[in-house]
Structures are given as C-alpha cells and as structure tokens.
Amino acid sequence: MHILFFTDNFPPEGNAIASRVFERACYWVKWGHQVTVVTSVPNFPEGKIFSGYTNKCYQVEIMEGIKVVRVKTFIAKNKGFLLRLLDFLSYIFPAFLAGLWQKKPDIVIATTPQFFVGITAWWVASIKRLPFILEVADIWPASIVGVGAMSNSILIRALEKLELLLYRRAKAIVVLTAAFKTNLINRGINADKMTTVINGVELAKYTPIPKDETLANELAIDKKTFVVGYIGTHGMAHGLTNVLRAAEKLIDYPNILFLFVGAGAEREALIRYAKIKQLSNVKFIPAQPKSTIQKFWSLCHVALVHLKNDLVFAEVIPSKIFEAMGMGLPLLLAAPDGEASKIISCNQVGKWVEAENPQLLADAVVDYYQNPNARQQLALKSLNTAPFYSREKQARDMLKVIERHIQTR
C-alpha cells in the first residue's frame, strides 16, 4: 500500500505534529507499506530555515524509508495570524503539484491544525480518484480565537465554512480526542465517518534513564534542586506567564526550580518577564534536538503541562502528557477541565489544577516537593500507563482506518 501524506511540519522539526506523523510513518514502512510525505522546508517555530536546507521548489530526501518531498513556501515565524496565514496558504499549490507528481498512491491523508493542507490533499485525492482521510489534531480556526491571535470575525467565519466543507468532503475523519468528535457531531458532521485515535508516545525514545549529571552540572542545577520541567513549545496557546506568576509565589523556596526547554512565539516575552521580576528560580534553555530531550527530562522531578484558560483547550490532549508518562514522571497539568484532565485523573498519573490560577499551581508544586513518597507512587503509575498510549498502538489503530477505506473504494 502507498500512503500519500500531507503535513505542514515534519522532522527535523520537533513539534508534536512532526513527531506524530514521522513516528507513525516509520511503523508503516516497517510493516511493509510505502509512505510519501509532502511537506515544507523545516523552519518551525522560529521561521528560520534549518541548517542544511534551502527553500527550493522541489526536493526529495529519504528518512527511515519514508520519501519526503519538500516544497517551497512563504516562511513566517509562528506568531500572530496574517503572516502565518500567508505561510499556510503558500503551501497549497506547490504541495498540490508535488502530490499530483507522485506515482500510484492508494490513499491520501492530511493532518491539521492548519487545514489548508487538507484542501491540497482533497484536490489531489479528487483528481486521482482516491479516498481522502483528514486527521483532526486541533479544531482550527477556533483555536486561533482561543489563543487571542484574532477575534471572531467575518474572516474566521469564512474559514469555519471552509473547515466544515473539508470535513464533509473527507471519506473518513480521524480525531485525536473524543471531544473533537463531539464537536464535529454537534456541527452536523456524520459520526459514522469518524474514528478516535488518541495520540501516543514513542517508547523507544521516552523511557526512564538515570539523571544526567553532566547536563545538570552544565546547567548549574544542584543535587538538592527540585525541578519542575516544562519541555515543549512556548506558544500563545500555553499561557506560560501563569507559571512565572506561580514561580513568584515560590521565590522563598530556594530548592524549587522551574526549567523551561523549548522555543515559541512567547519565549522572549517570558524571559523578559522573568528578568523584570528577578525570578532566580526560573531557567530558560533554547529548543533542543529530539535526540537530547530525554536527558532534559531526566533532570525533572515533575512534568508540567500547561494550557491557556479557554474552553477550546478543554478538548486538547497535549502530547507532552504521553512523553512524561514514558519517562516515568508524575504530571502536573494546569488546563481547563476536559480531555487532558480526564487522562490525568482516570489513570492517577498526576495532579490537575484549573488553568491560569497561579496560587493553585504554586500549591501543587509545593505539595509535590514536600511529599516524595506520594510523588513516587504517581511516577510509577505514570510509567505503567505509558504502554497504553504507545505510538505503535496509534500507528496500528490508524492503519486499520486506512486499510478499511482502501478496501471499500
């Protein structure tokens, strides 16, 4: 079987979309399938082309047996709306032409959040008379309004009409959370065409390792330091200023450190805030290659997952949850009550506090700090739960959807 996959992000980019698409495709190739991915030149989230790449019209590389076709697009930093919209729009026609050029695919798939990749995939599938599957990883453009990048407007409503059109044109829809399915059903999309395939973690890459003492020494992290780690994108959806406000409240706990690792639209603003407030209990580390992230997790006593206080994020399950489980870390989730908090509470893998309440967040950190036995019990539960959310399971579940719709062509 030949799977033609359209995505805006792909390694060496290290965000959740890139990791999910790549790691699943590796399994599909391992199981004997052919996978072609049409994507852009790696530049996320800084809007800077990665070393070793150029923004050419058409270039091909092979990654772990996956044929990766990169097309030329307008490149913008992951911040704001209009420039990012131009970035998204610029993908459509080059990717469409590249998709038409690929020989004998059996199915066409696209993944959101930006659904202009879906337009491209739908067009290619229509011309080639192939099934089109749309994976919904975020409800876009509702999430744009949710992060405050743009108010509800005529443009947003026009984008929502286009969004609904894509849902209707897709032969099948794969959603990453049950709440996404409910959202789409409530908006008139046929439930029978939808399958929920929850996100997962590549356990070979995220598994407990001893604390990396060399890295701890490089970062001047003392052996007595209790580390609360936030590792991932510092974006508009994450509301991370709230974490710094919690850190202000814990300034008299010299052994507690908030470690931020990553990049994103809000990173510089967060660094400025920490400097103004003289937060000695906060440390910022630039984005790191995926191959080294395990070492940074090894320094952490608690994995922090944080989202902005907007109902749209109640439907989201951040992939960091599964990474932390793989590492055997207890979780601290600050987010609207919803899909992610259900996973935390039902599996008893950590604590949940309401979004953007710095006092509750600070209290939860202190509770973790002062109760190592309870923390270790949650850590063990977290590690034992991880296999239920493995990337291999996710790859198998999605492959079942793909095969079903190839057989019914």
C-alpha positions as a Markdown table, in Angstrom:
| # | Residue | x | y | z |
|---|---|---|---|---|
| 1 | Met | 0.0 | 0.0 | 0.0 |
| 2 | His | 1.2 | 3.5 | -0.9 |
| 3 | Ile | 0.2 | 6.2 | 1.6 |
| 4 | Leu | 0.5 | 9.9 | 0.4 |
| 5 | Phe | 0.5 | 12.1 | 3.4 |
| 6 | Phe | 0.3 | 15.9 | 3.5 |
| 7 | Thr | 1.6 | 17.8 | 6.5 |
| 8 | Asp | 2.9 | 21.3 | 7.3 |
| 9 | Asn | 5.5 | 20.0 | 9.8 |
| 10 | Phe | 8.0 | 17.1 | 9.6 |
| 11 | Pro | 11.4 | 16.3 | 11.2 |
| 12 | Pro | 13.9 | 17.7 | 11.8 |
| 13 | Glu | 11.2 | 20.0 | 13.2 |
| 14 | Gly | 10.4 | 18.7 | 16.7 |
| 15 | Asn | 6.9 | 19.8 | 17.4 |
| 16 | Ala | 4.0 | 17.4 | 18.1 |
| 17 | Ile | 2.7 | 17.3 | 14.5 |
| 18 | Ala | 6.1 | 16.4 | 13.1 |
| 19 | Ser | 6.8 | 13.7 | 15.7 |
| 20 | Arg | 3.4 | 12.1 | 15.3 |
| 21 | Val | 3.4 | 11.9 | 11.5 |
| 22 | Phe | 7.1 | 10.7 | 11.3 |
| 23 | Glu | 6.9 | 8.1 | 14.1 |
| 24 | Arg | 3.7 | 6.5 | 12.8 |
| 25 | Ala | 5.1 | 6.5 | 9.2 |
| 26 | Cys | 8.2 | 4.7 | 10.4 |
| 27 | Tyr | 6.0 | 1.9 | 11.7 |
| 28 | Trp | 4.0 | 1.7 | 8.4 |
| 29 | Val | 7.2 | 1.4 | 6.5 |
| 30 | Lys | 8.5 | -1.2 | 8.9 |
| 31 | Trp | 5.2 | -3.2 | 8.3 |
| 32 | Gly | 5.9 | -3.1 | 4.5 |
| 33 | His | 4.0 | -0.1 | 3.3 |
| 34 | Gln | 5.3 | 2.8 | 1.1 |
| 35 | Val | 4.9 | 6.3 | 2.6 |
| 36 | Thr | 5.4 | 9.6 | 0.8 |
| 37 | Val | 5.2 | 12.8 | 2.8 |
| 38 | Val | 4.7 | 16.2 | 1.1 |
| 39 | Thr | 5.8 | 19.0 | 3.5 |
| 40 | Ser | 7.7 | 22.3 | 3.6 |
| 41 | Val | 11.3 | 23.1 | 4.4 |
| 42 | Pro | 11.9 | 22.8 | 8.2 |
| 43 | Asn | 11.5 | 26.2 | 9.9 |
| 44 | Phe | 9.1 | 25.8 | 12.8 |
| 45 | Pro | 8.7 | 27.6 | 15.2 |
| 46 | Glu | 11.3 | 30.4 | 14.6 |
| 47 | Gly | 10.5 | 30.9 | 10.9 |
| 48 | Lys | 14.2 | 30.2 | 10.1 |
| 49 | Ile | 15.2 | 27.5 | 7.7 |
| 50 | Phe | 17.1 | 24.8 | 9.4 |
| 51 | Ser | 20.8 | 24.3 | 8.7 |
| 52 | Gly | 21.4 | 22.1 | 5.6 |
| 53 | Tyr | 18.2 | 23.0 | 3.9 |
| 54 | Thr | 17.2 | 25.6 | 1.3 |
| 55 | Asn | 13.7 | 26.8 | 0.3 |
| 56 | Lys | 13.7 | 25.2 | -3.2 |
| 57 | Cys | 10.6 | 24.4 | -5.3 |
| 58 | Tyr | 11.0 | 20.6 | -5.1 |
| 59 | Gln | 13.5 | 18.5 | -3.2 |
| 60 | Val | 13.4 | 14.9 | -2.1 |
| 61 | Glu | 15.1 | 13.0 | 0.7 |
| 62 | Ile | 14.6 | 9.6 | 2.3 |
| 63 | Met | 14.2 | 9.5 | 6.1 |
| 64 | Glu | 13.9 | 6.0 | 7.7 |
| 65 | Gly | 12.5 | 4.6 | 4.4 |
| 66 | Ile | 10.0 | 7.5 | 4.1 |
| 67 | Lys | 10.0 | 9.5 | 0.9 |
| 68 | Val | 10.0 | 13.1 | 2.0 |
| 69 | Val | 9.1 | 15.7 | -0.7 |
| 70 | Arg | 9.7 | 19.3 | 0.4 |
| 71 | Val | 8.2 | 22.3 | -1.5 |
| 72 | Lys | 8.9 | 26.0 | -1.5 |
| 73 | Thr | 6.6 | 28.1 | 0.7 |
| 74 | Phe | 6.5 | 31.6 | 2.3 |
| 75 | Ile | 8.1 | 31.2 | 5.7 |
| 76 | Ala | 6.9 | 33.1 | 8.8 |
| 77 | Lys | 7.6 | 32.9 | 12.5 |
| 78 | Asn | 4.9 | 31.0 | 14.5 |
| 79 | Lys | 3.5 | 34.2 | 15.9 |
| 80 | Gly | 0.5 | 36.3 | 15.0 |
| 81 | Phe | -2.1 | 35.5 | 12.4 |
| 82 | Leu | -1.8 | 37.2 | 9.0 |
| 83 | Leu | 1.8 | 36.2 | 8.2 |
| 84 | Arg | 1.2 | 32.7 | 9.4 |
| 85 | Leu | -1.9 | 32.6 | 7.2 |
| 86 | Leu | 0.2 | 33.5 | 4.2 |
| 87 | Asp | 2.6 | 30.8 | 5.2 |
| 88 | Phe | -0.3 | 28.3 | 5.3 |
| 89 | Leu | -1.8 | 29.5 | 2.0 |
| 90 | Ser | 1.6 | 29.3 | 0.2 |
| 91 | Tyr | 1.7 | 25.6 | 0.8 |
| 92 | Ile | -1.4 | 24.8 | -1.2 |
| 93 | Phe | -0.3 | 25.0 | -4.9 |
| 94 | Pro | 3.3 | 23.8 | -4.6 |
| 95 | Ala | 2.2 | 20.8 | -2.5 |
| 96 | Phe | -0.7 | 20.1 | -4.9 |
| 97 | Leu | 1.6 | 19.9 | -7.9 |
| 98 | Ala | 4.0 | 17.8 | -5.9 |
| 99 | Gly | 1.2 | 15.5 | -4.9 |
| 100 | Leu | 0.0 | 15.0 | -8.4 |
| 101 | Trp | 3.5 | 14.1 | -9.4 |
| 102 | Gln | 3.6 | 11.1 | -7.0 |
| 103 | Lys | 3.0 | 7.7 | -8.7 |
| 104 | Lys | 0.3 | 5.3 | -7.7 |
| 105 | Pro | -0.7 | 6.2 | -4.2 |
| 106 | Asp | -3.6 | 4.2 | -2.8 |
| 107 | Ile | -4.9 | 6.8 | -0.3 |
| 108 | Val | -4.4 | 10.5 | 0.5 |
| 109 | Ile | -4.2 | 11.8 | 4.1 |
| 110 | Ala | -3.7 | 15.2 | 5.6 |
| 111 | Thr | -3.3 | 16.4 | 9.2 |
| 112 | Thr | -4.4 | 19.6 | 10.8 |
| 113 | Pro | -4.3 | 22.0 | 12.8 |
| 114 | Gln | -3.8 | 24.2 | 9.7 |
| 115 | Phe | -6.4 | 22.7 | 7.3 |
| 116 | Phe | -5.0 | 24.2 | 4.1 |
| 117 | Val | -3.0 | 21.0 | 3.9 |
| 118 | Gly | -6.5 | 19.4 | 3.8 |
| 119 | Ile | -7.5 | 21.4 | 0.8 |
| 120 | Thr | -4.4 | 20.2 | -1.0 |
| 121 | Ala | -5.0 | 16.6 | -0.1 |
| 122 | Trp | -8.7 | 16.8 | -1.1 |
| 123 | Trp | -7.8 | 18.2 | -4.5 |
| 124 | Val | -5.1 | 15.6 | -5.2 |
| 125 | Ala | -7.4 | 12.8 | -4.0 |
| 126 | Ser | -10.3 | 14.0 | -6.2 |
| 127 | Ile | -8.1 | 14.2 | -9.3 |
| 128 | Lys | -6.5 | 10.8 | -8.7 |
| 129 | Arg | -9.9 | 9.3 | -7.6 |
| 130 | Leu | -8.6 | 8.2 | -4.3 |
| 131 | Pro | -10.0 | 8.1 | -0.7 |
| 132 | Phe | -9.2 | 11.2 | 1.3 |
| 133 | Ile | -8.7 | 10.9 | 5.1 |
| 134 | Leu | -8.5 | 14.0 | 7.3 |
| 135 | Glu | -6.8 | 13.8 | 10.7 |
| 136 | Val | -8.1 | 16.4 | 13.1 |
| 137 | Ala | -5.4 | 17.3 | 15.6 |
| 138 | Asp | -6.9 | 20.6 | 16.6 |
| 139 | Ile | -10.2 | 22.5 | 16.0 |
| 140 | Trp | -8.9 | 25.2 | 13.7 |
| 141 | Pro | -9.7 | 28.1 | 13.3 |
| 142 | Ala | -11.4 | 28.0 | 16.7 |
| 143 | Ser | -8.0 | 27.7 | 18.3 |
| 144 | Ile | -6.9 | 30.9 | 16.7 |
| 145 | Val | -9.6 | 32.8 | 18.6 |
| 146 | Gly | -8.8 | 30.8 | 21.7 |
| 147 | Val | -5.2 | 32.0 | 21.8 |
| 148 | Gly | -6.3 | 35.5 | 21.2 |
| 149 | Ala | -4.5 | 35.8 | 17.9 |
| 150 | Met | -7.7 | 37.1 | 16.2 |
| 151 | Ser | -11.2 | 37.9 | 17.3 |
| 152 | Asn | -14.2 | 36.2 | 15.9 |
| 153 | Ser | -14.8 | 38.0 | 12.6 |
| 154 | Ile | -16.0 | 37.6 | 9.1 |
| 155 | Leu | -12.7 | 36.0 | 8.1 |
| 156 | Ile | -12.9 | 33.5 | 10.9 |
| 157 | Arg | -16.5 | 32.6 | 10.0 |
| 158 | Ala | -15.4 | 32.1 | 6.4 |
| 159 | Leu | -12.6 | 29.8 | 7.5 |
| 160 | Glu | -15.0 | 27.8 | 9.6 |
| 161 | Lys | -17.2 | 27.3 | 6.5 |
| 162 | Leu | -14.1 | 26.0 | 4.6 |
| 163 | Glu | -13.3 | 23.8 | 7.6 |
| 164 | Leu | -16.8 | 22.2 | 7.6 |
| 165 | Leu | -16.5 | 21.7 | 3.8 |
| 166 | Leu | -13.4 | 19.7 | 4.3 |
| 167 | Tyr | -15.0 | 17.6 | 7.0 |
| 168 | Arg | -17.8 | 16.8 | 4.6 |
| 169 | Arg | -15.6 | 16.0 | 1.6 |
| 170 | Ala | -13.3 | 13.6 | 3.6 |
| 171 | Lys | -14.1 | 9.9 | 3.1 |
| 172 | Ala | -13.1 | 9.4 | 6.8 |
| 173 | Ile | -12.0 | 11.6 | 9.7 |
| 174 | Val | -9.6 | 10.6 | 12.4 |
| 175 | Val | -9.8 | 12.7 | 15.5 |
| 176 | Leu | -7.2 | 12.7 | 18.3 |
| 177 | Thr | -9.7 | 13.2 | 21.1 |
| 178 | Ala | -13.3 | 12.2 | 21.8 |
| 179 | Ala | -14.2 | 15.8 | 22.4 |
| 180 | Phe | -13.2 | 16.7 | 18.8 |
| 181 | Lys | -15.6 | 14.0 | 17.7 |
| 182 | Thr | -18.4 | 15.5 | 19.8 |
| 183 | Asn | -17.5 | 19.0 | 18.5 |
| 184 | Leu | -17.9 | 17.8 | 14.9 |
| 185 | Ile | -21.1 | 15.9 | 15.5 |
| 186 | Asn | -22.6 | 19.0 | 17.1 |
| 187 | Arg | -21.8 | 20.9 | 14.0 |
| 188 | Gly | -23.5 | 18.4 | 11.7 |
| 189 | Ile | -20.7 | 16.1 | 10.7 |
| 190 | Asn | -21.7 | 12.4 | 10.3 |
| 191 | Ala | -20.5 | 10.4 | 13.3 |
| 192 | Asp | -20.2 | 7.2 | 11.2 |
| 193 | Lys | -17.2 | 8.6 | 9.3 |
| 194 | Met | -15.2 | 9.5 | 12.4 |
| 195 | Thr | -12.8 | 7.4 | 14.4 |
| 196 | Thr | -11.0 | 8.5 | 17.6 |
| 197 | Val | -7.3 | 7.6 | 17.7 |
| 198 | Ile | -5.7 | 9.1 | 20.7 |
| 199 | Asn | -2.1 | 10.4 | 20.5 |
| 200 | Gly | 0.8 | 8.5 | 21.8 |
| 201 | Val | 4.5 | 8.4 | 22.6 |
| 202 | Glu | 7.4 | 6.5 | 21.0 |
| 203 | Leu | 8.5 | 4.5 | 24.0 |
| 204 | Ala | 11.9 | 3.7 | 22.4 |
| 205 | Lys | 12.7 | 7.4 | 22.7 |
| 206 | Tyr | 11.0 | 8.2 | 26.0 |
| 207 | Thr | 11.9 | 5.8 | 28.8 |
| 208 | Pro | 13.4 | 6.4 | 32.2 |
| 209 | Ile | 17.2 | 7.0 | 32.4 |
| 210 | Pro | 19.4 | 8.0 | 35.3 |
| 211 | Lys | 19.8 | 11.7 | 36.0 |
| 212 | Asp | 22.3 | 13.2 | 33.5 |
| 213 | Glu | 24.8 | 14.6 | 36.0 |
| 214 | Thr | 26.9 | 16.1 | 33.3 |
| 215 | Leu | 24.0 | 18.1 | 31.9 |
| 216 | Ala | 22.9 | 19.1 | 35.5 |
| 217 | Asn | 26.4 | 20.5 | 36.1 |
| 218 | Glu | 26.4 | 22.4 | 32.8 |
| 219 | Leu | 23.1 | 24.0 | 33.8 |
| 220 | Ala | 24.3 | 24.6 | 37.4 |
| 221 | Ile | 21.4 | 22.6 | 38.8 |
| 222 | Asp | 22.3 | 21.5 | 42.3 |
| 223 | Lys | 21.7 | 17.9 | 43.5 |
| 224 | Lys | 19.2 | 19.2 | 46.1 |
| 225 | Thr | 17.2 | 21.1 | 43.5 |
| 226 | Phe | 13.6 | 20.1 | 42.9 |
| 227 | Val | 13.0 | 20.6 | 39.2 |
| 228 | Val | 9.6 | 21.3 | 37.6 |
| 229 | Gly | 10.1 | 20.8 | 33.9 |
| 230 | Tyr | 8.2 | 22.4 | 31.0 |
| 231 | Ile | 9.6 | 20.9 | 27.8 |
| 232 | Gly | 8.0 | 22.0 | 24.6 |
| 233 | Thr | 6.6 | 24.9 | 22.6 |
| 234 | His | 6.3 | 28.2 | 24.4 |
| 235 | Gly | 3.3 | 29.4 | 22.3 |
| 236 | Met | 0.3 | 31.5 | 22.6 |
| 237 | Ala | -1.9 | 28.5 | 23.5 |
| 238 | His | 0.1 | 27.7 | 26.6 |
| 239 | Gly | -0.4 | 30.7 | 28.9 |
| 240 | Leu | 3.0 | 30.3 | 30.4 |
| 241 | Thr | 3.1 | 33.7 | 32.1 |
| 242 | Asn | 0.9 | 32.0 | 34.7 |
| 243 | Val | 3.8 | 29.6 | 35.5 |
| 244 | Leu | 6.1 | 32.6 | 36.1 |
| 245 | Arg | 3.5 | 34.1 | 38.5 |
| 246 | Ala | 3.4 | 30.8 | 40.4 |
| 247 | Ala | 7.2 | 31.0 | 40.5 |
| 248 | Glu | 7.0 | 34.5 | 42.1 |
| 249 | Lys | 4.9 | 33.0 | 44.9 |
| 250 | Leu | 7.6 | 30.3 | 45.5 |
| 251 | Ile | 10.6 | 32.6 | 45.5 |
| 252 | Asp | 11.2 | 31.7 | 49.2 |
| 253 | Tyr | 11.6 | 28.0 | 48.3 |
| 254 | Pro | 15.3 | 28.1 | 47.1 |
| 255 | Asn | 15.4 | 24.4 | 46.2 |
| 256 | Ile | 12.5 | 24.6 | 43.7 |
| 257 | Leu | 13.4 | 25.4 | 40.1 |
| 258 | Phe | 11.1 | 25.8 | 37.0 |
| 259 | Leu | 13.0 | 24.6 | 34.0 |
| 260 | Phe | 11.8 | 25.7 | 30.6 |
| 261 | Val | 13.2 | 24.0 | 27.5 |
| 262 | Gly | 12.0 | 25.0 | 24.0 |
| 263 | Ala | 11.1 | 27.8 | 21.6 |
| 264 | Gly | 8.0 | 29.6 | 20.5 |
| 265 | Ala | 6.2 | 32.9 | 20.0 |
| 266 | Glu | 6.1 | 33.8 | 23.7 |
| 267 | Arg | 9.6 | 32.7 | 24.8 |
| 268 | Glu | 11.3 | 36.1 | 24.6 |
| 269 | Ala | 8.4 | 37.8 | 26.4 |
| 270 | Leu | 8.6 | 35.1 | 29.2 |
| 271 | Ile | 12.4 | 35.7 | 29.5 |
| 272 | Arg | 11.8 | 39.5 | 29.8 |
| 273 | Tyr | 9.1 | 38.9 | 32.4 |
| 274 | Ala | 11.4 | 36.7 | 34.5 |
| 275 | Lys | 14.2 | 39.3 | 34.3 |
| 276 | Ile | 11.9 | 42.1 | 35.4 |
| 277 | Lys | 10.6 | 40.1 | 38.3 |
| 278 | Gln | 14.1 | 38.8 | 39.1 |
| 279 | Leu | 13.0 | 35.2 | 39.2 |
| 280 | Ser | 16.1 | 33.3 | 40.3 |
| 281 | Asn | 14.0 | 30.1 | 40.4 |
| 282 | Val | 13.4 | 30.0 | 36.7 |
| 283 | Lys | 15.8 | 28.8 | 34.0 |
| 284 | Phe | 15.3 | 29.0 | 30.2 |
| 285 | Ile | 17.0 | 26.6 | 27.8 |
| 286 | Pro | 16.7 | 27.0 | 24.0 |
| 287 | Ala | 15.0 | 24.4 | 21.9 |
| 288 | Gln | 16.9 | 21.1 | 21.8 |
| 289 | Pro | 17.1 | 18.3 | 19.2 |
| 290 | Lys | 14.7 | 15.5 | 19.9 |
| 291 | Ser | 17.6 | 13.1 | 20.4 |
| 292 | Thr | 18.6 | 15.0 | 23.6 |
| 293 | Ile | 15.2 | 15.7 | 25.1 |
| 294 | Gln | 15.4 | 12.5 | 27.2 |
| 295 | Lys | 18.4 | 13.9 | 29.0 |
| 296 | Phe | 16.5 | 17.1 | 30.0 |
| 297 | Trp | 13.5 | 15.0 | 31.2 |
| 298 | Ser | 16.0 | 13.1 | 33.4 |
| 299 | Leu | 16.6 | 16.2 | 35.4 |
| 300 | Cys | 13.0 | 16.7 | 36.2 |
| 301 | His | 11.0 | 15.6 | 39.3 |
| 302 | Val | 7.7 | 16.7 | 37.8 |
| 303 | Ala | 6.5 | 17.2 | 34.2 |
| 304 | Leu | 4.5 | 20.4 | 33.8 |
| 305 | Val | 1.8 | 20.6 | 31.1 |
| 306 | His | 0.1 | 24.0 | 30.8 |
| 307 | Leu | -2.6 | 25.4 | 28.6 |
| 308 | Lys | -4.4 | 28.8 | 28.4 |
| 309 | Asn | -7.7 | 29.2 | 30.1 |
| 310 | Asp | -10.1 | 28.9 | 27.2 |
| 311 | Leu | -12.8 | 26.2 | 26.6 |
| 312 | Val | -11.3 | 25.3 | 23.2 |
| 313 | Phe | -8.3 | 23.8 | 25.1 |
| 314 | Ala | -10.6 | 21.6 | 27.2 |
| 315 | Glu | -10.8 | 19.4 | 24.0 |
| 316 | Val | -7.0 | 19.1 | 23.6 |
| 317 | Ile | -4.6 | 16.4 | 24.9 |
| 318 | Pro | -1.0 | 17.7 | 24.8 |
| 319 | Ser | 1.5 | 15.2 | 23.6 |
| 320 | Lys | 3.8 | 16.2 | 26.5 |
| 321 | Ile | 1.5 | 14.1 | 28.7 |
| 322 | Phe | 2.5 | 10.9 | 27.0 |
| 323 | Glu | 6.2 | 11.8 | 26.8 |
| 324 | Ala | 6.2 | 12.4 | 30.6 |
| 325 | Met | 4.4 | 9.0 | 31.1 |
| 326 | Gly | 7.1 | 7.3 | 29.0 |
| 327 | Met | 9.8 | 9.0 | 31.2 |
| 328 | Gly | 8.0 | 7.7 | 34.3 |
| 329 | Leu | 7.4 | 11.2 | 35.6 |
| 330 | Pro | 4.4 | 12.4 | 37.7 |
| 331 | Leu | 2.4 | 15.1 | 35.9 |
| 332 | Leu | 1.2 | 18.5 | 36.9 |
| 333 | Leu | -1.5 | 19.7 | 34.5 |
| 334 | Ala | -2.8 | 23.3 | 34.5 |
| 335 | Ala | -5.5 | 23.5 | 31.9 |
| 336 | Pro | -9.3 | 23.8 | 31.5 |
| 337 | Asp | -11.1 | 20.7 | 32.8 |
| 338 | Gly | -11.6 | 18.3 | 29.9 |
| 339 | Glu | -9.9 | 15.6 | 27.9 |
| 340 | Ala | -6.4 | 16.0 | 29.3 |
| 341 | Ser | -7.6 | 16.3 | 32.9 |
| 342 | Lys | -9.6 | 13.1 | 32.4 |
| 343 | Ile | -6.5 | 11.2 | 31.4 |
| 344 | Ile | -4.6 | 12.5 | 34.5 |
| 345 | Ser | -7.4 | 11.7 | 36.9 |
| 346 | Cys | -8.6 | 8.4 | 35.4 |
| 347 | Asn | -5.1 | 7.0 | 35.2 |
| 348 | Gln | -3.9 | 8.5 | 38.5 |
| 349 | Val | -0.7 | 9.8 | 37.0 |
| 350 | Gly | -0.5 | 13.2 | 38.5 |
| 351 | Lys | -2.3 | 16.3 | 39.6 |
| 352 | Trp | -4.7 | 18.7 | 37.8 |
| 353 | Val | -5.3 | 22.3 | 38.7 |
| 354 | Glu | -7.5 | 24.8 | 36.9 |
| 355 | Ala | -5.9 | 26.9 | 34.2 |
| 356 | Glu | -4.2 | 30.3 | 34.9 |
| 357 | Asn | -4.6 | 30.2 | 38.7 |
| 358 | Pro | -1.0 | 30.8 | 39.9 |
| 359 | Gln | -1.8 | 30.1 | 43.6 |
| 360 | Leu | -3.2 | 26.7 | 42.9 |
| 361 | Leu | -0.3 | 25.9 | 40.6 |
| 362 | Ala | 2.2 | 27.0 | 43.3 |
| 363 | Asp | 0.4 | 25.0 | 46.0 |
| 364 | Ala | 0.5 | 21.8 | 43.8 |
| 365 | Val | 4.3 | 22.3 | 43.2 |
| 366 | Val | 4.9 | 22.6 | 47.0 |
| 367 | Asp | 2.7 | 19.5 | 47.6 |
| 368 | Tyr | 4.8 | 17.5 | 45.2 |
| 369 | Tyr | 8.0 | 18.9 | 46.7 |
| 370 | Gln | 7.0 | 18.0 | 50.3 |
| 371 | Asn | 5.6 | 14.5 | 49.6 |
| 372 | Pro | 8.3 | 12.4 | 47.8 |
| 373 | Asn | 6.6 | 9.1 | 48.6 |
| 374 | Ala | 3.3 | 10.2 | 47.0 |
| 375 | Arg | 5.2 | 11.6 | 44.1 |
| 376 | Gln | 7.0 | 8.3 | 43.5 |
| 377 | Gln | 3.7 | 6.4 | 43.5 |
| 378 | Leu | 2.3 | 8.7 | 40.8 |
| 379 | Ala | 5.6 | 8.3 | 38.9 |
| 380 | Leu | 5.3 | 4.5 | 38.9 |
| 381 | Lys | 1.6 | 4.7 | 37.8 |
| 382 | Ser | 2.6 | 7.1 | 35.0 |
| 383 | Leu | 5.3 | 4.7 | 33.7 |
| 384 | Asn | 2.9 | 1.7 | 33.9 |
| 385 | Thr | 0.3 | 3.6 | 32.0 |
| 386 | Ala | 2.5 | 4.7 | 29.1 |
| 387 | Pro | 2.3 | 1.5 | 27.0 |
| 388 | Phe | -1.5 | 2.0 | 26.7 |
| 389 | Tyr | -0.7 | 5.2 | 24.7 |
| 390 | Ser | 2.3 | 4.0 | 22.7 |
| 391 | Arg | 3.0 | 5.4 | 19.2 |
| 392 | Glu | 2.9 | 1.8 | 17.9 |
| 393 | Lys | -0.7 | 1.3 | 19.1 |
| 394 | Gln | -1.6 | 4.7 | 17.5 |
| 395 | Ala | 0.0 | 3.6 | 14.2 |
| 396 | Arg | -1.9 | 0.3 | 14.2 |
| 397 | Asp | -5.2 | 1.9 | 15.0 |
| 398 | Met | -4.8 | 4.5 | 12.2 |
| 399 | Leu | -3.7 | 1.9 | 9.8 |
| 400 | Lys | -6.9 | 0.0 | 10.4 |
| 401 | Val | -8.8 | 3.1 | 9.3 |
| 402 | Ile | -6.7 | 3.4 | 6.2 |
| 403 | Glu | -7.0 | -0.2 | 5.2 |
| 404 | Arg | -10.8 | -0.2 | 5.7 |
| 405 | His | -11.2 | 2.7 | 3.3 |
| 406 | Ile | -8.9 | 1.3 | 0.7 |
| 407 | Gln | -10.9 | -1.9 | 0.7 |
| 408 | Thr | -14.2 | -0.1 | 0.2 |
| 409 | Arg | -13.0 | 2.0 | -2.8 |
